[in-house]
Amino acid sequence: MVFETRDQGELRARLRSLRQARVDEATIRIDTLCGRLTQPTTYRLSRYVADG
């Protein structure tokens, strides 16, 4: 995992900076952990790293 936040705007800003750094978007994974009444929604950003 590279980054985790509850703020959707913060997630967008991080994605924008990765695009500006020319990170291959195919290696990026975004998970949305849906909140309920007791837990807020959390956004998790991960990057695939090949073995080796």
PQR file of N, CA, C, O and H, with PARSE charges and radii, in Angstrom:
ATOM      1  N   MET A   1       0.836  -1.168   0.000 -0.4000 1.5000
ATOM      2  CA  MET A   1       0.000   0.000   0.000 -0.0000 2.0000
ATOM      3  C   MET A   1       0.888   1.240   0.000  0.5500 1.7000
ATOM      4  O   MET A   1       1.880   1.310   0.725 -0.5500 1.4000
ATOM      5  N   VAL A   2       0.521   2.201  -0.812 -0.4000 1.5000
ATOM      6  CA  VAL A   2       1.285   3.429  -0.935 -0.0000 2.0000
ATOM      7  C   VAL A   2       0.674   4.540  -0.096  0.5500 1.7000
ATOM      8  O   VAL A   2       1.392   5.326   0.521 -0.5500 1.4000
ATOM      9  H   VAL A   2      -0.285   2.144  -1.401  0.4000 1.0000
ATOM     10  N   PHE A   3      -0.661   4.605  -0.074 -0.4000 1.5000
ATOM     11  CA  PHE A   3      -1.335   5.761   0.499 -0.0000 2.0000
ATOM     12  C   PHE A   3      -2.741   5.375   0.931  0.5500 1.7000
ATOM     13  O   PHE A   3      -3.401   4.581   0.262 -0.5500 1.4000
ATOM     14  H   PHE A   3      -1.245   3.966  -0.575  0.4000 1.0000
ATOM     15  N   GLU A   4      -3.205   5.936   2.052 -0.4000 1.5000
ATOM     16  CA  GLU A   4      -4.569   5.697   2.516 -0.0000 2.0000
ATOM     17  C   GLU A   4      -5.116   6.987   3.105  0.5500 1.7000
ATOM     18  O   GLU A   4      -4.424   7.679   3.851 -0.5500 1.4000
ATOM     19  H   GLU A   4      -2.668   6.582   2.596  0.4000 1.0000
ATOM     20  N   THR A   5      -6.357   7.307   2.770 -0.4000 1.5000
ATOM     21  CA  THR A   5      -6.980   8.529   3.263 -0.0000 2.0000
ATOM     22  C   THR A   5      -8.489   8.367   3.326  0.5500 1.7000
ATOM     23  O   THR A   5      -9.054   7.471   2.698 -0.5500 1.4000
ATOM     24  H   THR A   5      -6.919   6.744   2.163  0.4000 1.0000
ATOM     25  N   ARG A   6      -9.127   9.227   4.077 -0.4000 1.5000
ATOM     26  CA  ARG A   6     -10.591   9.291   4.108 -0.0000 2.0000
ATOM     27  C   ARG A   6     -11.093  10.458   3.271  0.5500 1.7000
ATOM     28  O   ARG A   6     -12.300  10.634   3.103 -0.5500 1.4000
ATOM     29  H   ARG A   6      -8.668   9.955   4.586  0.4000 1.0000
ATOM     30  N   ASP A   7     -10.177  11.246   2.751 -0.4000 1.5000
ATOM     31  CA  ASP A   7     -10.506  12.450   1.990 -0.0000 2.0000
ATOM     32  C   ASP A   7     -10.365  12.185   0.490  0.5500 1.7000
ATOM     33  O   ASP A   7      -9.263  11.942   0.000 -0.5500 1.4000
ATOM     34  H   ASP A   7      -9.197  11.103   2.888  0.4000 1.0000
ATOM     35  N   GLN A   8     -11.478  12.233  -0.231 -0.4000 1.5000
ATOM     36  CA  GLN A   8     -11.462  11.946  -1.666 -0.0000 2.0000
ATOM     37  C   GLN A   8     -10.625  12.975  -2.430  0.5500 1.7000
ATOM     38  O   GLN A   8      -9.959  12.621  -3.403 -0.5500 1.4000
ATOM     39  H   GLN A   8     -12.374  12.431   0.167  0.4000 1.0000
ATOM     40  N   GLY A   9     -10.647  14.222  -2.011 -0.4000 1.5000
ATOM     41  CA  GLY A   9      -9.839  15.256  -2.652 -0.0000 2.0000
ATOM     42  C   GLY A   9      -8.350  14.995  -2.500  0.5500 1.7000
ATOM     43  O   GLY A   9      -7.571  15.240  -3.422 -0.5500 1.4000
ATOM     44  H   GLY A   9     -11.188  14.510  -1.221  0.4000 1.0000
ATOM     45  N   GLU A  10      -7.962  14.502  -1.348 -0.4000 1.5000
ATOM     46  CA  GLU A  10      -6.557  14.157  -1.100 -0.0000 2.0000
ATOM     47  C   GLU A  10      -6.122  12.999  -2.003  0.5500 1.7000
ATOM     48  O   GLU A  10      -5.001  12.984  -2.510 -0.5500 1.4000
ATOM     49  H   GLU A  10      -8.594  14.303  -0.599  0.4000 1.0000
ATOM     50  N   LEU A  11      -7.016  12.037  -2.194 -0.4000 1.5000
ATOM     51  CA  LEU A  11      -6.731  10.923  -3.106 -0.0000 2.0000
ATOM     52  C   LEU A  11      -6.525  11.436  -4.525  0.5500 1.7000
ATOM     53  O   LEU A  11      -5.576  11.039  -5.201 -0.5500 1.4000
ATOM     54  H   LEU A  11      -7.927  12.049  -1.781  0.4000 1.0000
ATOM     55  N   ARG A  12      -7.407  12.310  -4.974 -0.4000 1.5000
ATOM     56  CA  ARG A  12      -7.279  12.875  -6.324 -0.0000 2.0000
ATOM     57  C   ARG A  12      -5.970  13.633  -6.496  0.5500 1.7000
ATOM     58  O   ARG A  12      -5.329  13.540  -7.543 -0.5500 1.4000
ATOM     59  H   ARG A  12      -8.178  12.633  -4.425  0.4000 1.0000
ATOM     60  N   ALA A  13      -5.574  14.381  -5.475 -0.4000 1.5000
ATOM     61  CA  ALA A  13      -4.312  15.123  -5.537 -0.0000 2.0000
ATOM     62  C   ALA A  13      -3.123  14.169  -5.647  0.5500 1.7000
ATOM     63  O   ALA A  13      -2.182  14.433  -6.396 -0.5500 1.4000
ATOM     64  H   ALA A  13      -6.095  14.457  -4.625  0.4000 1.0000
ATOM     65  N   ARG A  14      -3.164  13.069  -4.909 -0.4000 1.5000
ATOM     66  CA  ARG A  14      -2.073  12.090  -4.971 -0.0000 2.0000
ATOM     67  C   ARG A  14      -2.008  11.437  -6.346  0.5500 1.7000
ATOM     68  O   ARG A  14      -0.922  11.233  -6.889 -0.5500 1.4000
ATOM     69  H   ARG A  14      -3.929  12.855  -4.301  0.4000 1.0000
ATOM     70  N   LEU A  15      -3.181  11.106  -6.915 -0.4000 1.5000
ATOM     71  CA  LEU A  15      -3.219  10.526  -8.263 -0.0000 2.0000
ATOM     72  C   LEU A  15      -2.681  11.513  -9.296  0.5500 1.7000
ATOM     73  O   LEU A  15      -1.960  11.126 -10.216 -0.5500 1.4000
ATOM     74  H   LEU A  15      -4.063  11.271  -6.474  0.4000 1.0000
ATOM     75  N   ARG A  16      -3.033  12.777  -9.141 -0.4000 1.5000
ATOM     76  CA  ARG A  16      -2.539  13.817 -10.053 -0.0000 2.0000
ATOM     77  C   ARG A  16      -1.015  13.891 -10.006  0.5500 1.7000
ATOM     78  O   ARG A  16      -0.363  14.004 -11.043 -0.5500 1.4000
ATOM     79  H   ARG A  16      -3.619  13.091  -8.394  0.4000 1.0000
ATOM     80  N   SER A  17      -0.451  13.827  -8.800 -0.4000 1.5000
ATOM     81  CA  SER A  17       1.011  13.895  -8.682 -0.0000 2.0000
ATOM     82  C   SER A  17       1.679  12.661  -9.288  0.5500 1.7000
ATOM     83  O   SER A  17       2.771  12.765  -9.848 -0.5500 1.4000
ATOM     84  H   SER A  17      -0.981  13.735  -7.957  0.4000 1.0000
ATOM     85  N   LEU A  18       1.041  11.500  -9.184 -0.4000 1.5000
ATOM     86  CA  LEU A  18       1.594  10.299  -9.815 -0.0000 2.0000
ATOM     87  C   LEU A  18       1.565  10.420 -11.336  0.5500 1.7000
ATOM     88  O   LEU A  18       2.507  10.008 -12.013 -0.5500 1.4000
ATOM     89  H   LEU A  18       0.155  11.416  -8.729  0.4000 1.0000
ATOM     90  N   ARG A  19       0.490  10.982 -11.868 -0.4000 1.5000
ATOM     91  CA  ARG A  19       0.410  11.184 -13.325 -0.0000 2.0000
ATOM     92  C   ARG A  19       1.487  12.159 -13.797  0.5500 1.7000
ATOM     93  O   ARG A  19       2.109  11.948 -14.838 -0.5500 1.4000
ATOM     94  H   ARG A  19      -0.275  11.316 -11.318  0.4000 1.0000
ATOM     95  N   GLN A  20       1.703  13.222 -13.031 -0.4000 1.5000
ATOM     96  CA  GLN A  20       2.734  14.195 -13.392 -0.0000 2.0000
ATOM     97  C   GLN A  20       4.122  13.567 -13.352  0.5500 1.7000
ATOM     98  O   GLN A  20       5.009  13.961 -14.108 -0.5500 1.4000
ATOM     99  H   GLN A  20       1.198  13.393 -12.185  0.4000 1.0000
ATOM    100  N   ALA A  21       4.305  12.597 -12.476 -0.4000 1.5000
ATOM    101  CA  ALA A  21       5.582  11.885 -12.384 -0.0000 2.0000
ATOM    102  C   ALA A  21       5.683  10.776 -13.429  0.5500 1.7000
ATOM    103  O   ALA A  21       6.671  10.042 -13.472 -0.5500 1.4000
ATOM    104  H   ALA A  21       3.584  12.277 -11.862  0.4000 1.0000
ATOM    105  N   ARG A  22       4.655  10.658 -14.271 -0.4000 1.5000
ATOM    106  CA  ARG A  22       4.588   9.678 -15.352 -0.0000 2.0000
ATOM    107  C   ARG A  22       4.651   8.226 -14.866  0.5500 1.7000
ATOM    108  O   ARG A  22       5.257   7.363 -15.502 -0.5500 1.4000
ATOM    109  H   ARG A  22       3.852  11.254 -14.236  0.4000 1.0000
ATOM    110  N   VAL A  23       4.014   7.986 -13.732 -0.4000 1.5000
ATOM    111  CA  VAL A  23       3.888   6.620 -13.233 -0.0000 2.0000
ATOM    112  C   VAL A  23       2.886   5.896 -14.123  0.5500 1.7000
ATOM    113  O   VAL A  23       1.837   6.450 -14.453 -0.5500 1.4000
ATOM    114  H   VAL A  23       3.521   8.687 -13.216  0.4000 1.0000
ATOM    115  N   ASP A  24       3.195   4.675 -14.511 -0.4000 1.5000
ATOM    116  CA  ASP A  24       2.311   3.880 -15.357 -0.0000 2.0000
ATOM    117  C   ASP A  24       1.005   3.611 -14.608  0.5500 1.7000
ATOM    118  O   ASP A  24       1.003   2.932 -13.580 -0.5500 1.4000
ATOM    119  H   ASP A  24       4.047   4.225 -14.243  0.4000 1.0000
ATOM    120  N   GLU A  25      -0.091   4.137 -15.118 -0.4000 1.5000
ATOM    121  CA  GLU A  25      -1.383   4.002 -14.448 -0.0000 2.0000
ATOM    122  C   GLU A  25      -1.855   2.554 -14.371  0.5500 1.7000
ATOM    123  O   GLU A  25      -2.689   2.224 -13.528 -0.5500 1.4000
ATOM    124  H   GLU A  25      -0.090   4.689 -15.953  0.4000 1.0000
ATOM    125  N   ALA A  26      -1.341   1.696 -15.227 -0.4000 1.5000
ATOM    126  CA  ALA A  26      -1.716   0.280 -15.186 -0.0000 2.0000
ATOM    127  C   ALA A  26      -1.200  -0.402 -13.918  0.5500 1.7000
ATOM    128  O   ALA A  26      -1.675  -1.480 -13.558 -0.5500 1.4000
ATOM    129  H   ALA A  26      -0.663   1.965 -15.912  0.4000 1.0000
ATOM    130  N   THR A  27      -0.236   0.215 -13.244 -0.4000 1.5000
ATOM    131  CA  THR A  27       0.316  -0.369 -12.023 -0.0000 2.0000
ATOM    132  C   THR A  27      -0.361   0.163 -10.762  0.5500 1.7000
ATOM    133  O   THR A  27      -0.001  -0.232  -9.653 -0.5500 1.4000
ATOM    134  H   THR A  27       0.150   1.090 -13.536  0.4000 1.0000
ATOM    135  N   ILE A  28      -1.337   1.054 -10.921 -0.4000 1.5000
ATOM    136  CA  ILE A  28      -2.008   1.679  -9.785 -0.0000 2.0000
ATOM    137  C   ILE A  28      -3.336   0.986  -9.506  0.5500 1.7000
ATOM    138  O   ILE A  28      -4.101   0.684 -10.422 -0.5500 1.4000
ATOM    139  H   ILE A  28      -1.630   1.375 -11.822  0.4000 1.0000
ATOM    140  N   ARG A  29      -3.591   0.745  -8.250 -0.4000 1.5000
ATOM    141  CA  ARG A  29      -4.861   0.147  -7.831 -0.0000 2.0000
ATOM    142  C   ARG A  29      -5.495   1.055  -6.782  0.5500 1.7000
ATOM    143  O   ARG A  29      -4.830   1.500  -5.847 -0.5500 1.4000
ATOM    144  H   ARG A  29      -2.970   0.991  -7.506  0.4000 1.0000
ATOM    145  N   ILE A  30      -6.786   1.322  -6.950 -0.4000 1.5000
ATOM    146  CA  ILE A  30      -7.531   2.129  -5.990 -0.0000 2.0000
ATOM    147  C   ILE A  30      -8.621   1.254  -5.381  0.5500 1.7000
ATOM    148  O   ILE A  30      -9.457   0.700  -6.095 -0.5500 1.4000
ATOM    149  H   ILE A  30      -7.326   0.960  -7.710  0.4000 1.0000
ATOM    150  N   ASP A  31      -8.604   1.138  -4.078 -0.4000 1.5000
ATOM    151  CA  ASP A  31      -9.646   0.407  -3.361 -0.0000 2.0000
ATOM    152  C   ASP A  31     -10.467   1.407  -2.559  0.5500 1.7000
ATOM    153  O   ASP A  31      -9.919   2.305  -1.920 -0.5500 1.4000
ATOM    154  H   ASP A  31      -7.925   1.588  -3.498  0.4000 1.0000
ATOM    155  N   THR A  32     -11.769   1.245  -2.600 -0.4000 1.5000
ATOM    156  CA  THR A  32     -12.670   2.057  -1.793 -0.0000 2.0000
ATOM    157  C   THR A  32     -13.283   1.142  -0.749  0.5500 1.7000
ATOM    158  O   THR A  32     -14.074   0.253  -1.067 -0.5500 1.4000
ATOM    159  H   THR A  32     -12.214   0.516  -3.119  0.4000 1.0000
ATOM    160  N   LEU A  33     -12.913   1.369   0.486 -0.4000 1.5000
ATOM    161  CA  LEU A  33     -13.441   0.580   1.588 -0.0000 2.0000
ATOM    162  C   LEU A  33     -14.672   1.316   2.099  0.5500 1.7000
ATOM    163  O   LEU A  33     -14.568   2.301   2.830 -0.5500 1.4000
ATOM    164  H   LEU A  33     -12.271   2.091   0.744  0.4000 1.0000
ATOM    165  N   CYS A  34     -15.824   0.826   1.704 -0.4000 1.5000
ATOM    166  CA  CYS A  34     -17.083   1.528   1.964 -0.0000 2.0000
ATOM    167  C   CYS A  34     -17.410   1.544   3.447  0.5500 1.7000
ATOM    168  O   CYS A  34     -17.437   0.513   4.118 -0.5500 1.4000
ATOM    169  H   CYS A  34     -15.908   0.026   1.109  0.4000 1.0000
ATOM    170  N   GLY A  35     -17.653   2.739   3.924 -0.4000 1.5000
ATOM    171  CA  GLY A  35     -18.007   2.907   5.321 -0.0000 2.0000
ATOM    172  C   GLY A  35     -19.474   2.625   5.577  0.5500 1.7000
ATOM    173  O   GLY A  35     -20.300   2.628   4.665 -0.5500 1.4000
ATOM    174  H   GLY A  35     -17.631   3.576   3.378  0.4000 1.0000
ATOM    175  N   ARG A  36     -19.763   2.392   6.793 -0.4000 1.5000
ATOM    176  CA  ARG A  36     -21.139   2.220   7.257 -0.0000 2.0000
ATOM    177  C   ARG A  36     -21.357   3.265   8.350  0.5500 1.7000
ATOM    178  O   ARG A  36     -20.646   4.269   8.404 -0.5500 1.4000
ATOM    179  H   ARG A  36     -19.092   2.390   7.534  0.4000 1.0000
ATOM    180  N   LEU A  37     -22.296   3.040   9.180 -0.4000 1.5000
ATOM    181  CA  LEU A  37     -22.587   4.006  10.234 -0.0000 2.0000
ATOM    182  C   LEU A  37     -21.436   4.174  11.216  0.5500 1.7000
ATOM    183  O   LEU A  37     -21.213   5.270  11.729 -0.5500 1.4000
ATOM    184  H   LEU A  37     -22.874   2.225   9.137  0.4000 1.0000
ATOM    185  N   THR A  38     -20.707   3.098  11.481 -0.4000 1.5000
ATOM    186  CA  THR A  38     -19.640   3.163  12.482 -0.0000 2.0000
ATOM    187  C   THR A  38     -18.265   3.428  11.893  0.5500 1.7000
ATOM    188  O   THR A  38     -17.361   3.831  12.626 -0.5500 1.4000
ATOM    189  H   THR A  38     -20.888   2.208  11.065  0.4000 1.0000
ATOM    190  N   GLN A  39     -18.075   3.219  10.607 -0.4000 1.5000
ATOM    191  CA  GLN A  39     -16.771   3.392   9.965 -0.0000 2.0000
ATOM    192  C   GLN A  39     -16.891   4.330   8.771  0.5500 1.7000
ATOM    193  O   GLN A  39     -17.788   4.153   7.948 -0.5500 1.4000
ATOM    194  H   GLN A  39     -18.809   2.892  10.012  0.4000 1.0000
ATOM    195  N   PRO A  40     -16.016   5.321   8.654 -0.5600 1.5000
ATOM    196  CA  PRO A  40     -16.046   6.194   7.475  0.2800 2.0000
ATOM    197  C   PRO A  40     -15.464   5.484   6.247  0.5500 1.7000
ATOM    198  O   PRO A  40     -14.701   4.528   6.381 -0.5500 1.4000
ATOM    199  N   THR A  41     -15.824   5.953   5.068 -0.4000 1.5000
ATOM    200  CA  THR A  41     -15.261   5.420   3.827 -0.0000 2.0000
ATOM    201  C   THR A  41     -13.779   5.764   3.762  0.5500 1.7000
ATOM    202  O   THR A  41     -13.379   6.887   4.071 -0.5500 1.4000
ATOM    203  H   THR A  41     -16.444   6.730   4.959  0.4000 1.0000
ATOM    204  N   THR A  42     -12.977   4.801   3.361 -0.4000 1.5000
ATOM    205  CA  THR A  42     -11.535   4.981   3.255 -0.0000 2.0000
ATOM    206  C   THR A  42     -11.099   4.629   1.842  0.5500 1.7000
ATOM    207  O   THR A  42     -11.595   3.671   1.249 -0.5500 1.4000
ATOM    208  H   THR A  42     -13.303   3.889   3.110  0.4000 1.0000
ATOM    209  N   TYR A  43     -10.167   5.410   1.309 -0.4000 1.5000
ATOM    210  CA  TYR A  43      -9.625   5.183  -0.027 -0.0000 2.0000
ATOM    211  C   TYR A  43      -8.186   4.716   0.133  0.5500 1.7000
ATOM    212  O   TYR A  43      -7.402   5.327   0.859 -0.5500 1.4000
ATOM    213  H   TYR A  43      -9.764   6.188   1.792  0.4000 1.0000
ATOM    214  N   ARG A  44      -7.846   3.629  -0.548 -0.4000 1.5000
ATOM    215  CA  ARG A  44      -6.510   3.054  -0.448 -0.0000 2.0000
ATOM    216  C   ARG A  44      -5.889   2.989  -1.837  0.5500 1.7000
ATOM    217  O   ARG A  44      -6.497   2.474  -2.775 -0.5500 1.4000
ATOM    218  H   ARG A  44      -8.483   3.132  -1.137  0.4000 1.0000
ATOM    219  N   LEU A  45      -4.690   3.507  -1.959 -0.4000 1.5000
ATOM    220  CA  LEU A  45      -3.956   3.541  -3.215 -0.0000 2.0000
ATOM    221  C   LEU A  45      -2.759   2.606  -3.095  0.5500 1.7000
ATOM    222  O   LEU A  45      -1.953   2.731  -2.173 -0.5500 1.4000
ATOM    223  H   LEU A  45      -4.196   3.925  -1.196  0.4000 1.0000
ATOM    224  N   SER A  46      -2.650   1.671  -4.030 -0.4000 1.5000
ATOM    225  CA  SER A  46      -1.546   0.707  -4.035 -0.0000 2.0000
ATOM    226  C   SER A  46      -0.869   0.730  -5.396  0.5500 1.7000
ATOM    227  O   SER A  46      -1.454   1.153  -6.393 -0.5500 1.4000
ATOM    228  H   SER A  46      -3.305   1.569  -4.779  0.4000 1.0000
ATOM    229  N   ARG A  47       0.367   0.270  -5.416 -0.4000 1.5000
ATOM    230  CA  ARG A  47       1.113   0.200  -6.671 -0.0000 2.0000
ATOM    231  C   ARG A  47       1.698  -1.195  -6.816  0.5500 1.7000
ATOM    232  O   ARG A  47       2.342  -1.712  -5.904 -0.5500 1.4000
ATOM    233  H   ARG A  47       0.842  -0.073  -4.606  0.4000 1.0000
ATOM    234  N   TYR A  48       1.462  -1.797  -7.982 -0.4000 1.5000
ATOM    235  CA  TYR A  48       1.982  -3.130  -8.276 -0.0000 2.0000
ATOM    236  C   TYR A  48       3.491  -3.051  -8.478  0.5500 1.7000
ATOM    237  O   TYR A  48       3.995  -2.194  -9.203 -0.5500 1.4000
ATOM    238  H   TYR A  48       0.939  -1.377  -8.723  0.4000 1.0000
ATOM    239  N   VAL A  49       4.192  -3.957  -7.827 -0.4000 1.5000
ATOM    240  CA  VAL A  49       5.642  -4.058  -7.987 -0.0000 2.0000
ATOM    241  C   VAL A  49       5.946  -5.505  -8.366  0.5500 1.7000
ATOM    242  O   VAL A  49       5.603  -6.432  -7.631 -0.5500 1.4000
ATOM    243  H   VAL A  49       3.783  -4.654  -7.238  0.4000 1.0000
ATOM    244  N   ALA A  50       6.583  -5.689  -9.500 -0.4000 1.5000
ATOM    245  CA  ALA A  50       6.911  -7.033  -9.979 -0.0000 2.0000
ATOM    246  C   ALA A  50       7.988  -7.670  -9.108  0.5500 1.7000
ATOM    247  O   ALA A  50       8.863  -6.985  -8.578 -0.5500 1.4000
ATOM    248  H   ALA A  50       6.861  -4.936 -10.097  0.4000 1.0000
ATOM    249  N   ASP A  51       7.913  -8.977  -8.971 -0.4000 1.5000
ATOM    250  CA  ASP A  51       8.944  -9.715  -8.238 -0.0000 2.0000
ATOM    251  C   ASP A  51      10.254  -9.659  -9.015  0.5500 1.7000
ATOM    252  O   ASP A  51      10.281  -9.646 -10.246 -0.5500 1.4000
ATOM    253  H   ASP A  51       7.202  -9.534  -9.401  0.4000 1.0000
ATOM    254  N   GLY A  52      11.325  -9.626  -8.253 -0.4000 1.5000
ATOM    255  CA  GLY A  52      12.604  -9.710  -8.932 -0.0000 2.0000
ATOM    256  C   GLY A  52      13.398  -8.559  -8.739  0.5500 1.7000
ATOM    257  O   GLY A  52      14.513  -8.484  -9.256 -0.5500 1.4000
ATOM    258  H   GLY A  52      11.303  -9.637  -7.253  0.4000 1.0000
TER
END
